[in-house]
């Protein structure tokens, strides 16, 4: 696997052998994490905010992307723009709130330098006395922006990698078809619930956990009731284009197997009663079921801390009618908490001498080795 072709799923049975993992220091060393911030989190497309959170012009949200705070806002024209959240005067953070709304401009609370929503410097105390200053050169530093699946993706690199190859391509390679995800109409869905999780574990442990189901029979009793094949240890991401099938007596993707809601408009018979999981490196998990979509966005904050924001998305009719979605939400909320507890159980051992050279992957986990190679390639590390 190469850096432009991340997390391509396995299509054939792997050899019956053990493969090595990354060494323990990749999960604990602040120097490794600093390199990941620069060479992965700040250099790849990063899913920052949900587009619908920026309802009106002047609405903004901030997001931690690698070492940077990024300010994402909606302009007067309705476009979405993103900037480094730093005043060009003396470096004060422009917006300290996680979210908010301004009328027409963004003003630094330190010395009142003021920027319009397109990032231009429009006013500053005493600036009128310096006619030679070009305000166009003192505007906010913009970052690259793309909108897809109802989310705003940003890239801090001067020359970002191809969005189609690294983001859309990762989804297409997993689902086996460019347009499968479009059938769920994700960009038109409404937010039914959002839960944030503060996980005391390295971000890669969370990615690895999401990619495999070797643990499912051990720690996910509710999930394996709904998706019985998961008890066998094969993750949905193990095979290209295949979704895990609901149990014969299961009516919906809910905590008790009861019926959920009507199938989303574009979902066909071939996707009905199936669950699809997609990893979009470095920090997005996409979960597709017939009546809703679950999107995880990870925000790695330290070598041993990861903030995860999870959205449950439903048809607008379900949300606007006030329908109770708790049985639907509870299933994956339990799965999340079980997974994150397992990651937190692993994190302390990453610094143990017993894990100095890493662990091993059994055959049903071999696709995780591709993720490890992707990380090592981007960091410029030699093969282990």
Secondary structure as UniProt FT lines:
FT   TURN            3..4
FT   TURN            6..7
FT   STRAND          19..20
FT   HELIX           24..27
FT   HELIX           30..36
FT   HELIX           37..41
FT   TURN            42..43
FT   STRAND          46..50
FT   HELIX           51..53
FT   TURN            57..58
FT   STRAND          59..65
FT   TURN            66..67
FT   STRAND          68..74
FT   TURN            76..77
FT   STRAND          80..84
FT   TURN            88..90
FT   STRAND          99..101
FT   STRAND          105..107
FT   TURN            109..111
FT   STRAND          114..116
FT   TURN            117..118
FT   STRAND          121..123
FT   TURN            125..126
FT   HELIX           127..129
FT   TURN            131..132
FT   HELIX           135..138
FT   STRAND          144..148
FT   TURN            149..150
FT   STRAND          151..155
FT   HELIX           164..168
FT   HELIX           169..175
FT   TURN            178..180
FT   HELIX           181..184
FT   HELIX           186..188
FT   STRAND          190..199
FT   HELIX           203..211
FT   TURN            214..215
FT   HELIX           216..219
FT   HELIX           221..226
FT   HELIX           228..232
FT   HELIX           236..238
FT   TURN            240..241
FT   STRAND          244..245
FT   TURN            248..249
FT   TURN            255..256
FT   TURN            265..266
FT   HELIX           269..271
FT   TURN            272..273
FT   STRAND          274..280
FT   TURN            281..283
FT   STRAND          284..289
FT   TURN            290..291
FT   STRAND          292..302
FT   TURN            303..304
FT   STRAND          305..314
FT   HELIX           316..320
FT   TURN            321..322
FT   HELIX           326..347
FT   HELIX           348..351
FT   HELIX           353..355
FT   TURN            356..357
FT   STRAND          360..361
FT   HELIX           363..365
FT   HELIX           367..379
//
